[in-house]
Amino acid sequence: MSAARLGSAWWALAVLCAAGLVMIVTDSVRLGGYVIGSALLAAAIVRAVVPSAKTPGLTIRHRVIDVCLYAGLGLATIVIFSVVVL
């Protein structure tokens, strides 16, 4: 899939997740986890609201399944990084 076909929503998700990973590596572990979880929650909102034709990079399965998976992963990431003692 070319860069243009992935869409801006996918690139925003990728950049935010990469920023979260950089934060984790540079000793802001909890904040990095929150950034990744928030990016996944934002992807769930975008996938729920924006038509599938405008978000080809986020469209993997049926809309309901995508939203549930993105939201579930985002919430799980935030909960894990807030509960685990680092």
Wavefront OBJ file of the C-alpha trace (Angstrom):
o trace
v 0.000 0.000 0.000
v 1.451 3.370 -0.975
v 1.860 6.264 1.432
v -0.943 8.215 -0.230
v -3.374 5.310 0.057
v -2.832 4.912 3.805
v -4.413 8.281 4.531
v -3.584 11.012 6.994
v -5.351 9.310 9.924
v -3.028 6.310 9.672
v 0.026 8.559 9.521
v -1.161 10.526 12.568
v -1.600 7.262 14.482
v 1.843 6.050 13.397
v 3.545 9.323 14.378
v 1.851 9.419 17.794
v 2.746 5.786 18.502
v 6.336 6.448 17.435
v 6.429 9.499 19.712
v 5.128 7.348 22.563
v 7.837 4.769 21.931
v 10.494 7.497 21.933
v 9.135 8.727 25.278
v 9.264 5.197 26.676
v 12.873 4.758 25.560
v 13.913 8.169 26.916
v 12.708 7.358 30.447
v 9.156 8.762 30.384
v 7.624 5.309 30.392
v 4.226 6.161 31.841
v 3.746 9.261 29.687
v 4.743 7.316 26.573
v 2.175 4.647 27.371
v -0.485 7.298 27.825
v 0.409 8.815 24.446
v 0.121 5.440 22.703
v -3.173 4.647 24.448
v -4.577 8.070 23.627
v -3.553 7.680 19.989
v -5.436 4.379 19.808
v -8.513 5.947 21.421
v -8.335 8.811 18.923
v -8.118 6.250 16.107
v -11.270 4.597 17.459
v -13.105 7.923 17.431
v -11.911 8.750 13.920
v -12.889 5.287 12.674
v -16.343 5.638 14.252
v -17.071 9.096 12.841
v -15.278 9.439 9.499
v -16.462 7.424 6.463
v -14.399 4.391 5.480
v -13.409 5.915 2.138
v -11.580 8.744 3.929
v -9.682 6.503 6.384
v -8.300 3.621 4.324
v -5.343 3.031 6.645
v -7.583 2.566 9.688
v -10.155 0.422 7.898
v -9.260 -3.203 8.523
v -12.507 -5.004 9.293
v -16.117 -4.018 9.811
v -16.529 -0.563 11.416
v -17.867 -1.902 14.732
v -15.026 -4.403 15.072
v -12.395 -1.766 14.251
v -13.810 0.711 16.775
v -14.031 -1.938 19.509
v -10.481 -3.148 18.874
v -8.929 0.337 18.735
v -10.844 1.468 21.837
v -10.117 -1.757 23.718
v -6.404 -1.626 22.944
v -6.266 2.065 23.850
v -8.031 1.574 27.178
v -5.974 -1.521 27.978
v -2.745 0.350 27.239
v -3.721 3.277 29.454
v -4.831 0.994 32.305
v -1.696 -1.141 32.094
v 0.631 1.855 32.143
v -1.245 3.434 35.052
v -1.413 0.261 37.183
v 2.015 -1.296 36.675
v 4.652 0.013 39.069
v 7.560 1.319 37.023
l 1 2 3 4 5 6 7 8 9 10 11 12 13 14 15 16 17 18 19 20 21 22 23 24 25 26 27 28 29 30 31 32 33 34 35 36 37 38 39 40 41 42 43 44 45 46 47 48 49 50 51 52 53 54 55 56 57 58 59 60 61 62 63 64 65 66 67 68 69 70 71 72 73 74 75 76 77 78 79 80 81 82 83 84 85 86
